[in-house]
Amino acid sequence: MLKCNLIIASLLAGTMLPGLALAQDVSKSAEPAKAPELPKPPYSLSANVFLVSDYFFRGITQTWGKPAIQGGADFVHDSGLYVGTWASNVSGNQYAGGSMEWDLYGGYNYKVNDDFTVGAGLYYYYYPGANNDHAAAGGPSQTYNTFEGNLSASWKWVTAKLNYAFSDYFGASQATGFTDKTNGTYYLQLDAAYPLPSVEGLSLVGHIGYTHYSHDLTNANANGKSDPSYADLKLGVSYVWKDGWTLGAYYVTTNNTDFYKNTPSLANSEVKSLGGSGGYVTVGRTF
């Protein structure tokens, strides 16, 4: 009897075990397969949009003291190559017949080590529809479009940069009262953004620059000045949230204020001191 029971048990086991193994195989095959991890692309894409209470460029307001909305997009390759575009509204008081600045740029940054980077680039400032001959009082034809090259060197949070104009500098030319073409005008700048270790995302921002015009006005302007070259300074703070939002507050000042005071509008009878001291705030986000 015992032998008979063992035979029956063996037969049952032989018929059940394959079914059990099959069930286990089916269970395993039913598990969702893990998607393979995609390699990280060798480039990054980003975009930004900001609202500023006043658009200052190299210490000079570009919006006649009014707010501006600004935005851009950038492509950066791991090799160091980059291209981008950026735009802002500007004032027709300063850019006759125009209301927009549209910039196109590209270049190459070489990372020497973790702290030191050098770079070179090209930058084109385009003002659609703007021309000096659109001024209310009339005038010779001259666009404000400007083409520059630049060289830079950065160490940690400090950057030095030289910008050199290959074209007439933002509408300054013989046609508009200068002794000669203003290609060769350059802008030297030193920028710093020091991250405070005690507050994550908060940085102290500093900037000093110097604009040297290659030629002066043929005749002195209404302020009795003919040399437009000047220095500018910016100090402020910025705070960046982890989700990309940024808030900033800055103080700006220039010298050679006598040249830029009571500048006449190109669109109406208004006058404004474009240099001097002022401040602005920014809020925006990078995506």
DALINVEN-V504982 format. One record per backbone hydrogen bond with DSSP energy under -0.5 kcal/mol. NH is the residue of the N-H (numbers start at 1). CO is the residue of the C=O. If there is no record, write none. Layout:
nh,co
NH,CO
NH,CO
//
This chain:
nh,co
5,1
6,2
7,3
8,4
9,5
10,6
11,7
12,8
13,9
14,10
15,11
16,12
17,13
18,14
19,15
20,16
21,17
22,18
23,19
24,20
25,21
26,22
27,23
28,24
29,25
30,26
31,27
31,28
44,76
46,74
48,72
49,285
50,70
51,283
52,68
53,281
55,66
56,54
57,60
60,57
61,274
62,55
66,63
68,52
70,50
71,87
72,48
73,85
74,46
75,83
76,44
77,81
78,42
80,77
82,107
83,75
84,105
85,73
86,103
87,71
88,101
89,69
90,99
91,62
94,91
95,91
96,94
98,95
101,88
102,126
103,86
104,124
105,84
106,122
107,82
108,120
109,80
110,118
111,109
112,110
112,116
113,116
117,154
118,110
119,152
120,108
121,150
122,106
123,148
124,104
125,146
126,102
126,124
128,126
130,127
131,96
132,142
134,131
135,132
136,266
138,135
146,125
148,123
149,164
150,121
151,162
152,119
153,160
154,117
155,158
156,115
158,155
159,191
160,153
161,189
162,151
163,187
164,149
165,185
166,147
167,147
169,172
170,168
172,169
173,171
176,173
177,174
178,173
179,216
182,172
184,165
185,182
186,212
187,163
188,210
189,161
190,208
191,159
192,206
193,157
194,204
195,193
196,202
199,196
202,199
203,238
204,194
205,236
206,192
207,234
208,190
209,232
210,188
211,230
212,186
212,210
213,211
217,226
218,177
219,177
221,225
224,221
228,226
230,211
232,209
233,253
234,207
235,251
236,205
237,249
238,203
239,247
240,201
241,239
241,245
244,241
246,284
247,239
248,282
249,237
250,280
251,235
252,278
253,233
254,276
255,231
259,256
260,256
261,257
263,260
263,272
265,270
266,93
272,263
274,260
274,272
278,252
280,250
282,248
283,51
284,246
285,49
286,244
287,47
//
